[in-house]
Amino acid sequence: MVSIPDLWLPIVLSAVIVFAASSVIHMVLTYHRNDYKKLPAEAAIMDALRPHNLQPGDYFLPHATGPKDLKHPEVMEKFNQGPVALMTVLPNGPPAMGKSLAQWFVFCLIVGIFVAYLAGRTWAPGTPYLAVFRVAGATAFLGYAAAQAMNSIWMGQAWPTTAKHMFDGLLYGLLTAGTFAWLWP
C-alpha cells in the first residue's frame, strides 16, 4: 500500500500536465469551436431578457415545480408550444477565466488525489508501470469523462459535444495514468 502523501508528486504533476493539455485542446485545436450554437436574432433575445435582470443561475423553461405541474393542461401546452430550454445565466461582463482556470486546476488536483487513493490502495511500491497505468488510467477516466454523459442524458447536450468532452477526458486519463506509472515509488 502507498499513502496519498507519498504520491504528492504525481498528483501535482499530473494536474499540471492535464491543465496544460486542456489549454492546448481549447486554445490551439479547433474541435470544440462548434460546441455551442448561436441563437437566431441573438440581439433581440438578449434585449428581451435584459429588463428581467436575471440573476446568475440555472433556469428551465417552461418551469414546472414538480411532477404534479406536468398534469396541468396549461403547463403541458407551454411545453408543446416551446421552446423548451435549459439556460445557464452567468454574471454580466467578460468571462472570468482566472476563476474558472483556478477551479479547473483544483479539480485536476482532486482527481489526482482520488487516483492516488485508489492506486495506492491497490498497488505496493515497485509495482510494474503497466499495472499502475491501468488502475490510474481507469480512475482518472472516470473522474474526467464518465460523468459527461449525464449532460446529454439529463441536460439535452448534443451527444457529439459530450463525446468530444469524453474524448478529452480519455486523453486526460491517459496523461494522468502515465504520470502516476512513471513516478510510482
MDTraj code that builds the backbone (N, CA, C; nanometers):
import mdtraj as md
import numpy as np

residues = "MET VAL SER ILE PRO ASP LEU TRP LEU PRO ILE VAL LEU SER ALA VAL ILE VAL PHE ALA ALA SER SER VAL ILE HIS MET VAL LEU THR TYR HIS ARG ASN ASP TYR LYS LYS LEU PRO ALA GLU ALA ALA ILE MET ASP ALA LEU ARG PRO HIS ASN LEU GLN PRO GLY ASP TYR PHE LEU PRO HIS ALA THR GLY PRO LYS ASP LEU LYS HIS PRO GLU VAL MET GLU LYS PHE ASN GLN GLY PRO VAL ALA LEU MET THR VAL LEU PRO ASN GLY PRO PRO ALA MET GLY LYS SER LEU ALA GLN TRP PHE VAL PHE CYS LEU ILE VAL GLY ILE PHE VAL ALA TYR LEU ALA GLY ARG THR TRP ALA PRO GLY THR PRO TYR LEU ALA VAL PHE ARG VAL ALA GLY ALA THR ALA PHE LEU GLY TYR ALA ALA ALA GLN ALA MET ASN SER ILE TRP MET GLY GLN ALA TRP PRO THR THR ALA LYS HIS MET PHE ASP GLY LEU LEU TYR GLY LEU LEU THR ALA GLY THR PHE ALA TRP LEU TRP PRO".split()
xyz = np.array([
    [0.0847, -0.1173, 0.0000],
    [0.0000, 0.0000, 0.0000],
    [0.0899, 0.1245, 0.0000],
    [0.0476, 0.2259, -0.0762],
    [0.1208, 0.3525, -0.0855],
    [0.0270, 0.4628, -0.0377],
    [0.0742, 0.5471, 0.0511],
    [-0.0114, 0.6526, 0.1062],
    [-0.0249, 0.7701, 0.0088],
    [-0.1307, 0.8454, 0.0262],
    [-0.1546, 0.9623, -0.0595],
    [-0.0396, 1.0629, -0.0487],
    [0.0092, 1.0951, 0.0737],
    [0.1227, 1.1893, 0.0795],
    [0.2471, 1.1414, 0.0042],
    [0.2657, 1.0095, -0.0038],
    [0.3801, 0.9561, -0.0787],
    [0.3650, 0.9792, -0.2289],
    [0.2446, 1.0122, -0.2720],
    [0.2178, 1.0319, -0.4144],
    [0.1922, 1.1780, -0.4480],
    [0.2415, 1.2689, -0.3657],
    [0.2167, 1.4116, -0.3894],
    [0.2737, 1.4567, -0.5238],
    [0.3896, 1.4058, -0.5631],
    [0.4499, 1.4498, -0.6892],
    [0.3654, 1.4093, -0.8102],
    [0.3220, 1.2823, -0.8241],
    [0.2360, 1.2519, -0.9393],
    [0.1007, 1.3226, -0.9333],
    [0.0497, 1.3490, -0.8134],
    [-0.0762, 1.4233, -0.8015],
    [-0.0599, 1.5622, -0.8626],
    [0.0408, 1.6341, -0.8175],
    [0.0615, 1.7721, -0.8635],
    [0.1056, 1.7749, -1.0095],
    [0.1995, 1.6890, -1.0472],
    [0.2496, 1.6910, -1.1845],
    [0.1408, 1.6489, -1.2840],
    [0.0588, 1.5507, -1.2489],
    [-0.0483, 1.5115, -1.3408],
    [-0.1489, 1.6252, -1.3559],
    [-0.1754, 1.6991, -1.2482],
    [-0.2662, 1.8145, -1.2574],
    [-0.2078, 1.9206, -1.3505],
    [-0.0799, 1.9464, -1.3393],
    [-0.0143, 2.0450, -1.4257],
    [-0.0183, 1.9985, -1.5718],
    [0.0090, 1.8705, -1.5953],
    [0.0101, 1.8178, -1.7318],
    [-0.1296, 1.8218, -1.7929],
    [-0.2315, 1.7819, -1.7168],
    [-0.3690, 1.7847, -1.7676],
    [-0.4117, 1.9289, -1.7927],
    [-0.3759, 2.0189, -1.7022],
    [-0.4085, 2.1610, -1.7193],
    [-0.3475, 2.2140, -1.8498],
    [-0.2213, 2.1805, -1.8738],
    [-0.1542, 2.2252, -1.9963],
    [-0.2184, 2.1618, -2.1198],
    [-0.2488, 2.0328, -2.1122],
    [-0.3119, 1.9645, -2.2257],
    [-0.4485, 2.0245, -2.2568],
    [-0.5259, 2.0556, -2.1526],
    [-0.6577, 2.1141, -2.1770],
    [-0.6448, 2.2527, -2.2385],
    [-0.5411, 2.3246, -2.2029],
    [-0.5173, 2.4560, -2.2649],
    [-0.4887, 2.4406, -2.4138],
    [-0.4082, 2.3425, -2.4483],
    [-0.3789, 2.3172, -2.5898],
    [-0.5062, 2.2757, -2.6633],
    [-0.5833, 2.1868, -2.6023],
    [-0.7069, 2.1395, -2.6655],
    [-0.8005, 2.2555, -2.6950],
    [-0.8156, 2.3460, -2.5998],
    [-0.9153, 2.4526, -2.6154],
    [-0.8636, 2.5785, -2.6842],
    [-0.7326, 2.6001, -2.6848],
    [-0.6807, 2.7226, -2.7463],
    [-0.6154, 2.6985, -2.8818],
    [-0.5647, 2.5786, -2.9058],
    [-0.4935, 2.5516, -3.0304],
    [-0.5769, 2.4641, -3.1241],
    [-0.6271, 2.3553, -3.0715],
    [-0.7093, 2.2664, -3.1534],
    [-0.8477, 2.3293, -3.1684],
    [-0.9147, 2.2967, -3.2741],
    [-1.0407, 2.3676, -3.3022],
    [-1.1661, 2.2814, -3.2895],
    [-1.1548, 2.1597, -3.2421],
    [-1.2719, 2.0724, -3.2467],
    [-1.3809, 2.1070, -3.1455],
    [-1.3573, 2.1983, -3.0524],
    [-1.4631, 2.2416, -2.9596],
    [-1.5303, 2.3717, -3.0038],
    [-1.4852, 2.4306, -3.1109],
    [-1.5365, 2.5622, -3.1513],
    [-1.6838, 2.5607, -3.1898],
    [-1.7376, 2.4453, -3.2276],
    [-1.8791, 2.4394, -3.2665],
    [-1.9656, 2.3699, -3.1612],
    [-1.9203, 2.3663, -3.0373],
    [-1.9979, 2.3016, -2.9311],
    [-2.1282, 2.3755, -2.9011],
    [-2.1287, 2.5061, -2.9167],
    [-2.2467, 2.5865, -2.8863],
    [-2.2919, 2.6601, -3.0112],
    [-2.4229, 2.6648, -3.0304],
    [-2.4795, 2.7320, -3.1463],
    [-2.5169, 2.8757, -3.1103],
    [-2.5154, 2.9616, -3.2100],
    [-2.5610, 3.0995, -3.1924],
    [-2.7123, 3.1030, -3.2117],
    [-2.7807, 3.1719, -3.1220],
    [-2.9250, 3.1870, -3.1357],
    [-2.9575, 3.2761, -3.2544],
    [-3.0622, 3.2418, -3.3292],
    [-3.1069, 3.3362, -3.4321],
    [-3.1627, 3.4589, -3.3610],
    [-3.1443, 3.5749, -3.4174],
    [-3.1908, 3.7002, -3.3569],
    [-3.1356, 3.7157, -3.2149],
    [-3.0060, 3.6874, -3.1992],
    [-2.9417, 3.6932, -3.0682],
    [-2.9641, 3.8278, -2.9990],
    [-2.9457, 3.9355, -3.0706],
    [-2.9603, 4.0687, -3.0101],
    [-3.1026, 4.0893, -2.9587],
    [-3.2025, 4.0478, -3.0358],
    [-3.3419, 4.0646, -2.9933],
    [-3.3718, 3.9807, -2.8695],
    [-3.3171, 3.8599, -2.8638],
    [-3.3401, 3.7738, -2.7474],
    [-3.2713, 3.8333, -2.6249],
    [-3.1482, 3.8833, -2.6421],
    [-3.0789, 3.9478, -2.5303],
    [-3.1550, 4.0717, -2.4836],
    [-3.2046, 4.1514, -2.5787],
    [-3.2837, 4.2701, -2.5436],
    [-3.4103, 4.2313, -2.4681],
    [-3.4730, 4.1188, -2.5059],
    [-3.5954, 4.0744, -2.4388],
    [-3.5668, 4.0254, -2.2965],
    [-3.4512, 3.9649, -2.2741],
    [-3.4177, 3.9125, -2.1417],
    [-3.3618, 4.0198, -2.0478],
    [-3.2908, 4.1164, -2.1021],
    [-3.2199, 4.2155, -2.0210],
    [-3.3073, 4.2859, -1.9172],
    [-3.4297, 4.3326, -1.9501],
    [-3.5104, 4.4030, -1.8498],
    [-3.5487, 4.3169, -1.7291],
    [-3.5375, 4.1873, -1.7410],
    [-3.5766, 4.0991, -1.6317],
    [-3.4653, 4.0796, -1.5294],
    [-3.3474, 4.1348, -1.5571],
    [-3.2353, 4.1315, -1.4627],
    [-3.2153, 3.9903, -1.4048],
    [-3.2032, 3.8932, -1.4938],
    [-3.1855, 3.7550, -1.4494],
    [-3.0583, 3.7426, -1.3660],
    [-3.0710, 3.6780, -1.2540],
    [-2.9552, 3.6549, -1.1673],
    [-2.8799, 3.5321, -1.2172],
    [-2.7488, 3.5272, -1.1956],
    [-2.6745, 3.4084, -1.2370],
    [-2.7359, 3.2828, -1.1761],
    [-2.7480, 3.1803, -1.2580],
    [-2.8055, 3.0541, -1.2125],
    [-2.8558, 2.9725, -1.3296],
    [-2.9163, 2.8618, -1.2969],
    [-2.9694, 2.7710, -1.3978],
    [-3.1208, 2.7852, -1.4038],
    [-3.1731, 2.7929, -1.5250],
    [-3.3158, 2.8121, -1.5470],
    [-3.3669, 2.7051, -1.6424],
    [-3.4909, 2.6653, -1.6217],
    [-3.5588, 2.5696, -1.7086],
    [-3.6880, 2.6345, -1.7534],
    [-3.7124, 2.6337, -1.8842],
    [-3.8379, 2.6881, -1.9308],
    [-3.9001, 2.5980, -2.0347],
    [-4.0314, 2.5838, -2.0270],
    [-4.1183, 2.6386, -1.9235],
    [-4.0893, 2.5707, -1.7889],
    [-4.1114, 2.6437, -1.6820],
    [-4.0781, 2.5933, -1.5491],
    [-4.1948, 2.5152, -1.4899],
    [-4.1656, 2.3974, -1.4401],
    [-4.2630, 2.3172, -1.3663],
    [-4.2020, 2.2887, -1.2297],
    [-4.2777, 2.3104, -1.1250],
    [-4.2222, 2.2927, -0.9907],
    [-4.2144, 2.1468, -0.9483],
    [-4.2782, 2.0588, -1.0230],
    [-4.2727, 1.9170, -0.9892],
    [-4.3625, 1.8372, -1.0804],
    [-4.3672, 1.7053, -1.0586],
    [-4.4477, 1.6182, -1.1444],
    [-4.5961, 1.6561, -1.1477],
    [-4.6484, 1.7117, -1.0379],
    [-4.7906, 1.7492, -1.0358],
    [-4.8203, 1.8578, -1.1391],
    [-4.7239, 1.9501, -1.1589],
    [-4.7443, 2.0565, -1.2576],
    [-4.7597, 2.0004, -1.3985],
    [-4.6925, 1.8898, -1.4261],
    [-4.6965, 1.8319, -1.5599],
    [-4.8330, 1.7717, -1.5936],
    [-4.9199, 1.7626, -1.4944],
    [-5.0549, 1.7107, -1.5177],
    [-5.1530, 1.8212, -1.5560],
    [-5.1111, 1.9478, -1.5432],
    [-5.1990, 2.0592, -1.5774],
    [-5.1925, 2.0857, -1.7276],
    [-5.3069, 2.0939, -1.7943],
    [-5.3077, 2.1162, -1.9398],
    [-5.2367, 2.2448, -1.9820],
    [-5.2473, 2.3515, -1.9020],
    [-5.1831, 2.4767, -1.9408],
    [-5.0303, 2.4656, -1.9370],
    [-4.9780, 2.3874, -1.8435],
    [-4.8330, 2.3654, -1.8372],
    [-4.7889, 2.2802, -1.9561],
    [-4.8645, 2.1759, -1.9855],
    [-4.8297, 2.0898, -2.0986],
    [-4.8378, 2.1667, -2.2301],
    [-4.9307, 2.2602, -2.2393],
    [-4.9425, 2.3419, -2.3604],
    [-4.8171, 2.4278, -2.3791],
    [-4.7632, 2.4805, -2.2694],
    [-4.6386, 2.5578, -2.2794],
    [-4.5253, 2.4705, -2.3341],
    [-4.5173, 2.3463, -2.2843],
    [-4.4142, 2.2549, -2.3338],
    [-4.4359, 2.2243, -2.4815],
    [-4.5594, 2.2014, -2.5198],
    [-4.5895, 2.1690, -2.6594],
    [-4.5618, 2.2861, -2.7532],
    [-4.5890, 2.4081, -2.7086],
    [-4.5638, 2.5262, -2.7910],
    [-4.4150, 2.5569, -2.8010],
    [-4.3399, 2.5283, -2.6909],
    [-4.1962, 2.5555, -2.6890],
    [-4.1638, 2.7032, -2.6900],
    [-4.0410, 2.7400, -2.6885],
    [-3.9273, 2.6486, -2.6810],
    [-3.9126, 2.5901, -2.5404],
    [-3.8546, 2.4709, -2.5341],
    [-3.8183, 2.4073, -2.4083],
    [-3.6669, 2.4234, -2.3979],
    [-3.6213, 2.4808, -2.2873],
    [-3.4787, 2.5118, -2.2795],
    [-3.4261, 2.5021, -2.1373],
    [-3.2997, 2.4649, -2.1290],
    [-3.2214, 2.4793, -2.0076],
    [-3.1257, 2.5942, -2.0358],
    [-3.1138, 2.6850, -1.9411],
    [-3.0326, 2.8032, -1.9657],
    [-2.9502, 2.8332, -1.8408],
    [-2.8229, 2.8540, -1.8597],
    [-2.7362, 2.8977, -1.7511],
    [-2.7045, 3.0443, -1.7742],
    [-2.7343, 3.1261, -1.6757],
    [-2.7044, 3.2685, -1.6828],
    [-2.5795, 3.2934, -1.5998],
    [-2.4810, 3.3542, -1.6623],
    [-2.3553, 3.3882, -1.5967],
    [-2.3582, 3.5349, -1.5564],
    [-2.2682, 3.5770, -1.4675],
    [-2.2631, 3.7194, -1.4338],
    [-2.2320, 3.8029, -1.5580],
    [-2.2844, 3.9243, -1.5625],
    [-2.2550, 4.0148, -1.6735],
    [-2.1058, 4.0438, -1.6780],
    [-2.0579, 4.0735, -1.7968],
    [-1.9176, 4.1066, -1.8162],
    [-1.8449, 3.9927, -1.8845],
    [-1.7197, 4.0172, -1.9195],
    [-1.6410, 3.9129, -1.9863],
    [-1.6292, 3.7894, -1.8971],
    [-1.6132, 3.6717, -1.9575],
    [-1.5969, 3.5500, -1.8767],
    [-1.4805, 3.5638, -1.7790],
    [-1.5006, 3.5146, -1.6577],
    [-1.3986, 3.5206, -1.5525],
    [-1.3045, 3.4012, -1.5686],
    [-1.2144, 3.4124, -1.6653],
    [-1.1279, 3.2988, -1.6959],
    [-1.0344, 3.2638, -1.5807],
    [-0.9855, 3.3628, -1.5077],
    [-0.8935, 3.3350, -1.3971],
    [-0.9574, 3.2449, -1.2932],
    [-1.0789, 3.2775, -1.2529],
    [-1.1507, 3.1973, -1.1539],
    [-1.1782, 3.0576, -1.2083],
    [-1.2246, 3.0491, -1.3333],
    [-1.2545, 2.9185, -1.3929],
    [-1.1284, 2.8334, -1.4064],
    [-1.0190, 2.8931, -1.4465],
    [-0.8939, 2.8177, -1.4607],
    [-0.8440, 2.7698, -1.3246],
    [-0.8572, 2.8527, -1.2229],
    [-0.8172, 2.8112, -1.0879],
    [-0.9027, 2.6939, -1.0400],
    [-1.0334, 2.7022, -1.0632],
    [-1.1219, 2.5929, -1.0238],
    [-1.0887, 2.4653, -1.1015],
    [-1.0569, 2.4789, -1.2298],
    [-1.0202, 2.3634, -1.3109],
    [-0.8938, 2.2977, -1.2560],
    [-0.7944, 2.3780, -1.2181],
    [-0.6708, 2.3216, -1.1644],
    [-0.6978, 2.2497, -1.0325],
    [-0.7793, 2.3079, -0.9472],
    [-0.8149, 2.2421, -0.8209],
    [-0.8861, 2.1101, -0.8495],
    [-0.9765, 2.1105, -0.9477],
    [-1.0436, 1.9864, -0.9858],
    [-0.9415, 1.8820, -1.0321],
    [-0.8441, 1.9218, -1.1122],
    [-0.7391, 1.8291, -1.1570],
    [-0.6628, 1.7708, -1.0384],
    [-0.6360, 1.8534, -0.9382],
    [-0.5703, 1.8041, -0.8164],
    [-0.6590, 1.7025, -0.7439],
    [-0.7896, 1.7317, -0.7370],
    [-0.8823, 1.6404, -0.6694],
    [-0.8879, 1.5062, -0.7417],
    [-0.8933, 1.5088, -0.8746],
    [-0.8906, 1.3828, -0.9500],
    [-0.7609, 1.3088, -0.9181],
    [-0.6496, 1.3802, -0.9153],
    [-0.5217, 1.3182, -0.8826],
    [-0.5202, 1.2558, -0.7440],
    [-0.5856, 1.3192, -0.6486],
    [-0.5928, 1.2641, -0.5125],
    [-0.6724, 1.1334, -0.5128],
    [-0.7828, 1.1303, -0.5862],
    [-0.8601, 1.0057, -0.5942],
    [-0.7826, 0.8965, -0.6676],
    [-0.7097, 0.9341, -0.7704],
    [-0.6256, 0.8360, -0.8397],
    [-0.5206, 0.7825, -0.7420],
    [-0.4581, 0.8718, -0.6663],
    [-0.3577, 0.8295, -0.5677],
    [-0.4188, 0.7366, -0.4634],
    [-0.5389, 0.7717, -0.4180],
    [-0.6049, 0.6884, -0.3172],
    [-0.6281, 0.5472, -0.3708],
    [-0.6904, 0.5370, -0.4887],
    [-0.7249, 0.4049, -0.5406],
    [-0.6015, 0.3252, -0.5824],
    [-0.5107, 0.3895, -0.6538],
    [-0.3883, 0.3191, -0.6951],
    [-0.3035, 0.2828, -0.5736],
    [-0.2984, 0.3741, -0.4764],
    [-0.2193, 0.3477, -0.3567],
    [-0.2749, 0.2354, -0.2719],
    [-0.4049, 0.2133, -0.2769],
    [-0.4664, 0.1029, -0.2026],
    [-0.4601, -0.0272, -0.2825],
    [-0.4375, -0.0153, -0.4123],
    [-0.4347, -0.1328, -0.4993],
    [-0.2943, -0.1907, -0.5114],
    [-0.1936, -0.1035, -0.5243],
    [-0.0583, -0.1495, -0.5556],
    [0.0417, -0.1074, -0.4489],
    [0.1438, -0.1895, -0.4337],
    [0.2546, -0.1624, -0.3415],
    [0.3666, -0.0915, -0.4166],
    [0.4628, -0.0360, -0.3440],
    [0.5793, 0.0205, -0.4121],
    [0.6466, -0.0861, -0.4991],
    [0.6992, -0.0434, -0.6116],
    [0.7681, -0.1340, -0.7019],
    [0.6781, -0.2060, -0.8012],
    [0.5491, -0.1731, -0.8017],
    [0.4574, -0.2357, -0.8971],
    [0.4956, -0.1933, -1.0385],
    [0.4884, -0.2846, -1.1346],
    [0.5260, -0.2506, -1.2723],
    [0.4397, -0.1380, -1.3318],
    [0.5004, -0.0656, -1.4235],
    [0.4402, 0.0507, -1.4889],
    [0.2993, 0.0226, -1.5403],
    [0.2828, -0.0834, -1.6173],
    [0.1548, -0.1096, -1.6823],
    [0.0432, -0.1369, -1.5820],
    [0.0740, -0.2033, -1.4722],
    [-0.0274, -0.2320, -1.3705],
    [-0.0764, -0.1013, -1.3073],
    [0.0161, -0.0137, -1.2722],
    [-0.0200, 0.1164, -1.2150],
    [-0.0971, 0.1978, -1.3189],
    [-0.0484, 0.1952, -1.4436],
    [-0.1116, 0.2712, -1.5523],
    [-0.2583, 0.2336, -1.5667],
    [-0.2894, 0.1048, -1.5601],
    [-0.4277, 0.0592, -1.5792],
    [-0.5206, 0.1127, -1.4705],
    [-0.4812, 0.0998, -1.3458],
    [-0.5666, 0.1449, -1.2352],
    [-0.5764, 0.2973, -1.2348],
    [-0.4630, 0.3641, -1.2503],
    [-0.4636, 0.5103, -1.2509],
    [-0.5428, 0.5634, -1.3700],
    [-0.5276, 0.5016, -1.4853],
    [-0.5979, 0.5475, -1.6050],
    [-0.7486, 0.5290, -1.5952],
    [-0.7909, 0.4134, -1.5454],
    [-0.9349, 0.3891, -1.5306],
    [-0.9958, 0.4870, -1.4311],
    [-0.9266, 0.5103, -1.3215],
    [-0.9772, 0.6026, -1.2196],
    [-0.9839, 0.7449, -1.2738],
    [-0.8779, 0.7883, -1.3406],
    [-0.8758, 0.9245, -1.3954],
    [-0.9803, 0.9403, -1.5052],
    [-0.9977, 0.8395, -1.5893],
    [-1.1012, 0.8462, -1.6926],
    [-1.2380, 0.8658, -1.6290],
    [-1.2668, 0.7912, -1.5259],
    [-1.3953, 0.8080, -1.4570],
    [-1.4097, 0.9495, -1.4035],
    [-1.3011, 1.0028, -1.3457],
    [-1.3068, 1.1375, -1.2897],
    [-1.3239, 1.2461, -1.3941],
    [-1.2598, 1.2312, -1.5077],
    [-1.2635, 1.3351, -1.6106],
    [-1.3732, 1.3161, -1.7150],
    [-1.4170, 1.1935, -1.7379],
    [-1.5017, 1.1705, -1.8548],
    [-1.6378, 1.1075, -1.8287],
    [-1.6465, 1.0107, -1.7415],
    [-1.7687, 0.9306, -1.7323],
    [-1.8926, 1.0142, -1.7024],
    [-1.8822, 1.1090, -1.6126],
    [-1.9999, 1.1885, -1.5753],
    [-2.0458, 1.2818, -1.6864],
    [-1.9644, 1.3004, -1.7890],
    [-2.0043, 1.3869, -1.9002],
    [-2.1315, 1.3362, -1.9673],
    [-2.1547, 1.2064, -1.9652],
    [-2.2740, 1.1503, -2.0290],
    [-2.4020, 1.2057, -1.9681],
    [-2.3990, 1.2412, -1.8412],
    [-2.5183, 1.2972, -1.7764],
    [-2.5643, 1.4261, -1.8437],
    [-2.4707, 1.5012, -1.9000],
    [-2.5085, 1.6261, -1.9670],
    [-2.5988, 1.6006, -2.0875],
    [-2.5765, 1.4903, -2.1569],
    [-2.6635, 1.4558, -2.2691],
    [-2.7910, 1.3873, -2.2219],
    [-2.7779, 1.3030, -2.1217],
    [-2.8939, 1.2283, -2.0728],
    [-2.9961, 1.3217, -2.0084],
    [-2.9523, 1.4113, -1.9220],
    [-3.0451, 1.4927, -1.8435],
    [-3.0543, 1.6374, -1.8881],
    [-2.9506, 1.6918, -1.9488],
    [-2.9496, 1.8338, -1.9821],
    [-2.9686, 1.8606, -2.1309],
    [-2.9790, 1.7562, -2.2104],
    [-3.0040, 1.7739, -2.3526],
    [-2.8839, 1.8179, -2.4341],
    [-2.7652, 1.8118, -2.3762],
    [-2.6458, 1.8483, -2.4535],
    [-2.6333, 1.7522, -2.5710],
    [-2.5930, 1.8036, -2.6840],
    [-2.5770, 1.7206, -2.8036],
    [-2.4741, 1.6102, -2.7758],
    [-2.5070, 1.4878, -2.8160],
    [-2.4155, 1.3761, -2.7935],
    [-2.2788, 1.3958, -2.8581],
    [-2.2691, 1.4559, -2.9767],
    [-2.1344, 1.4796, -3.0314],
    [-2.0489, 1.5703, -2.9410],
    [-2.1119, 1.6686, -2.8786],
    [-2.0382, 1.7553, -2.7854],
    [-1.9927, 1.6751, -2.6642],
    [-2.0817, 1.5941, -2.6103],
    [-2.0462, 1.5096, -2.4964],
    [-1.9340, 1.4134, -2.5345],
    [-1.9422, 1.3558, -2.6536],
    [-1.8378, 1.2632, -2.6989],
    [-1.7019, 1.3332, -2.7055],
    [-1.7010, 1.4582, -2.7501],
    [-1.5738, 1.5324, -2.7549],
    [-1.5188, 1.5547, -2.6143],
    [-1.6066, 1.5876, -2.5199],
    [-1.5619, 1.6071, -2.3817],
    [-1.5124, 1.4754, -2.3218],
    [-1.5788, 1.3661, -2.3563],
    [-1.5334, 1.2362, -2.3069],
    [-1.4004, 1.1963, -2.3705],
    [-1.3809, 1.2327, -2.4964],
    [-1.2513, 1.2086, -2.5604],
    [-1.1421, 1.2877, -2.4883],
    [-1.1714, 1.4139, -2.4566],
    [-1.0766, 1.4933, -2.3779],
    [-1.0453, 1.4218, -2.2467],
    [-1.1510, 1.3718, -2.1802],
    [-1.1319, 1.3006, -2.0540],
    [-1.0466, 1.1761, -2.0691],
    [-1.0615, 1.1073, -2.1820],
    [-0.9757, 0.9917, -2.2088],
    [-0.8294, 1.0359, -2.2184],
    [-0.8039, 1.1445, -2.2918],
    [-0.6666, 1.1960, -2.3015],
    [-0.6132, 1.2352, -2.1642],
    [-0.6951, 1.3044, -2.0848],
    [-0.6517, 1.3444, -1.9504],
    [-0.6244, 1.2214, -1.8639],
    [-0.7081, 1.1185, -1.8794],
    [-0.6874, 0.9953, -1.8040],
    [-0.5575, 0.9260, -1.8424],
    [-0.5282, 0.9230, -1.9720],
    [-0.4031, 0.8610, -2.0176],
    [-0.2818, 0.9390, -1.9684],
    [-0.2900, 1.0711, -1.9720],
    [-0.1787, 1.1535, -1.9222],
    [-0.1589, 1.1341, -1.7721],
    [-0.2688, 1.1276, -1.6988],
    [-0.2601, 1.1049, -1.5543],
    [-0.2022, 0.9670, -1.5262],
    [-0.2501, 0.8672, -1.5994],
    [-0.2005, 0.7307, -1.5804],
    [-0.0506, 0.7232, -1.6071],
    [-0.0072, 0.7855, -1.7150],
    [0.1350, 0.7844, -1.7476],
    [0.2191, 0.8515, -1.6411],
    [0.1683, 0.9609, -1.5857],
    [0.2420, 1.0327, -1.4814],
    [0.2538, 0.9476, -1.3559],
    [0.1426, 0.8871, -1.3136],
    [0.1470, 0.8040, -1.1929],
    [0.2348, 0.6813, -1.2130],
    [0.2232, 0.6158, -1.3278],
    [0.3038, 0.4963, -1.3523],
    [0.4529, 0.5301, -1.3591],
    [0.4840, 0.6433, -1.4190],
    [0.6232, 0.6883, -1.4330],
    [0.6847, 0.7201, -1.2968],
    [0.6076, 0.7858, -1.2087],
    [0.6608, 0.8299, -1.0791],
    [0.6248, 0.7380, -0.9639],
    [0.5744, 0.6185, -0.9950],
    [0.5333, 0.5260, -0.8890],
    [0.6552, 0.4854, -0.8059],
    [0.6396, 0.4919, -0.6743],
    [0.7560, 0.4573, -0.5885],
    [0.7975, 0.3105, -0.5970],
])
top = md.Topology()
chain = top.add_chain()
for i, resn in enumerate(residues, 1):
    res = top.add_residue(resn, chain, resSeq=i)
    for name in ("N", "CA", "C"):
        top.add_atom(name, md.element.get_by_symbol(name[0]), res)
traj = md.Trajectory(xyz[None], top)
